[in-house]
């Protein structure tokens, strides 16, 4: 079946020309003049306000960096193209999650009920002032919540922020970024029993938030339900497994999880067992950053590889099929693992060999910019989530493209958080011709590589002077 999403996937693989980038405003924070405001505690790490801490952790302005023209050289290719008339132009602010071109298209809205930490109503989170701007009063959770949530977070993407730089590819990037945002939210809001949804009535929520659907799209919903105080647990019932099984079956039927997609044929490649390592994703949120100048080329241990892959394949508490994407990767200079292309099986915690051999030449062919080519020579691990468009389209209709790329973005972000927790640098790249690698991975039909992340030991000159604004 040929759909709009299918045609878009076939036609749009790289940025397209933007006729007049100056026609798009430079504003990266919205303004609602005259609307009531609710300040949130600063710094957000202080105890007593969980929602403020969560909002800062997903979309706040939390870091400032001083960059030099040398930092921008890999993106421009020439010093002549870097304007130098303003000495403060490279003092930049950053947010907790990566965004294409640091355009930060993601926004967050809050739908609060009477039991929330903020007044009931619909609010916009203003990251520049760490405040909530009230758009509507009253309890509107029924528009968005699927369960007994006290607060609902709604993630949107402002299209023109990315379109001004990437042209038609902006939609692909907003889909990937929504997955990154959801993955971050599920980590930073872990104490609030978060549950994400990427399938919901978009038009209703767009209307509730007062958005123009041509300029901004609602991409995800995260429901929060703070835990109640723990009660006395009573004696263990582990000695009665059959009765426990009956009750568990009833619970599973009352709130069934998303069904997996049609199973792909099993491959027969050599499998490598990995050690079990549990990365601390929450710790990774405090140190994750993009590797500004690539990697040093030092070897990686198999324990480090196992930690990153554990985060890569970790399941998410959301409404998407667990096998919406496949977890592929490329390995080089990892102790105990031959160089080559692999598929990672999260359930088995094993690598399955797809193609053996030094991958660097192929990776350089797929790289577009000099920074990505440098990573093709010096990184140790390249993650490539793969999606089957046919199976996803059969399940999700026109929404398949959006949710599949969101799942890919979430997987790569989890891997980057896991990497940061064990001292490994990372960078997610959209300037990679993933279709160049598809043949090497043996992908056929409508199975395609979706995005790539590079990971390894950070180049010594890569760490930039940075000031954390929240602690």
Buried (B, 14 or more C-beta within 10 A) or exposed (E): EEBEBBEBBEEBBEBEEBEEEEEBEEEBEBEBEEEEBBEBBBBBEEEEBBBBBBBBBBBBBBBBBEBEEEBBBBEEEEEEEBEEEEEEEBEBBBBBBBBBBEBBBBBBBBBBBEEBBBBBBBBBBBBEBBBBBBBBEEBBBEBBBEEEBBBBBBBBBBBBBBBBBBBBBBBBBBBBBBBBBBBBBBBBBEEBBBBBBBBBEBEEBBEBBEBEEEEBBBBBBBBBBBEEEEEEEEEEEEEEEEEEEEEEEEEEEEEEEBEEBEEEEEEEBEBBEBEEBEBBBBBBBBEBBBBBBBBBBEEBBBBBBBBBBBBBBBEBBBBBBBBBBBBBBBBBBBEEBBBBBBBBBBEEBBBBBBBEEEBBEBBBEBBBBBBBBBBBBBBBBBBBBBBBBBBBBEBBEEBBBBBBBBBBBBBBBBBBBBBBBBEBBBBBBBBBBBEBBBEBBEBEEBBBBBBBBBBBBBBEEBEBEEEEBBE
